[in-house]
Amino acid sequence: MKIDSRAKAFVAERGLVPKNYFKKSLETNGIHAVFMNNEASLLEELRVEKPDILFVQASIVEEFNGQLVDLIKEDDELGSIYIVIHSSRDEGAVFASKHGADIYLSVPFITAQIDAILRRVLNLPKTVLLIGEDQDKNSPFCSELLTNSYNLLLEKSGAEGKERALGSFPDLILIDARLEESAIGLCAEMKKDPLVSHIPCFALQHENDDLLVDTLFEAGIDDILFMPFDSKKNMQKIGEITSPSRRRRRKTALVVDDSSVIRNILIKSFKEKGFIVKSAANGKDALRILEQYTPDVITSDYDMPEMNGWEFCREVRQSERLRYTPLIMLTSRSSENDLKKGRLLGVSAYLTKPFTPEKLQNAVDEALAEVRRQKEKEQISKYVSSDAIQMLEIFLMA
């Protein structure tokens, strides 16, 4: 797999043997490899080199108190770097996910896994693994995949499919739902295995069986394709999941809650959506964080020690810098007076506990969309009269 020579990888590694492996593997693939000189100047070295991808040893991440990935993602010059944490630890994949890496690379290194990472980062032709008893390369669906330059791997059974996935690290796994229990079990197994859990899994569903659809989603399937499988809609879905566009700056969130349980649940929910997250146990601690941090969204509990949610939100709304930042109040209070107080403070959404991750995500999406609308409206108002803006809004709502 020879790659565009302009591609650059930065390797932050202490050991001589891993360094030599990276040097040989990357240069074999036509990638310019740069190695860290000094841990203390790592961020400056990254700014100078501006690599496409960073391979960083887990113990080096720890030297930055676990904040290395956040520091990189929050940096305007470095935010688009694809970060791979590598280690030989038993819980290495958990460590990488906890610290915000894009992917985990196991040690001893697996060449196929590195190849898969390079395919994704550098947007090279992707590999699709199709698992199903009746699938063959002459079917219209397989022909369409091959026509679209996908490397296609075929396996007949779930056991063979998992073995192939662990050996080739495809960019997408397609599972024929007619494998029934095997399909459900296979998906569940894949999502539990740290080496392949990041690989998206789609099911091929031959008929509208609501019960089977629910069961597949519960097992962890990422999406379902319905017949005809070679439809334009299905091929578009496959293209979007296997060839993501160059990443934009990751959004940031501040979670404020005195309950460590709720705080961790919220942090996990935000991180699963790609957010960089900071947290505080009360309003006072949160304000100290906000002195040097401008998040895209803030969630706050109402009842907290030191400074409650009402007082905290009032302080936030007095800041010109934070006037656009959405505030989402999470509380067990749901009286009409509480809702009125929230509106008074300019709270973007008011979620009563308990709430589902879906409700939180919907509230965040709507709040961020409203911020975009407000900014666009303000920008337009510099050039267009308020009457014209009102007429435009009425026209768009009609």
Secondary structure, 3 states (H helix, E strand, C coil): CCCCCCCEEEEECCCHHHHHHHHHHHHHCCCEEEECCCHHHHHHHHHHHCCCEEEEEHHHHHHCCCCHHHHHHHCCCCCCCEEEEEECCCCHHHHHHHCCCCEEEECCCCHHHHHHHHHHHCCCCCEEEEECCCCCCCCHHHHHHHHCCCEEEEECCHHHHHHHHHHHCCCEEEEEHHHCHHHHHHHHHHHHCCCCCCCCEEEEECCCCHHHHHHHHHHCCCEEEECCCCCHHHHHHHHHHHCCCCCCCCCEEEEECCCHHHHHHHHHHHHHCCCEEEEECCHHHHHHHHCCCCCCEEEEECCCCCCCHHHHHHHHHCCCCCCCCCEEEEECCCCHHHHHHHHHHCCCEEEECCCCHHHHHHHHHHHHHHHHHHHHHHHHHCCCCHHHHHHHHHHHHC
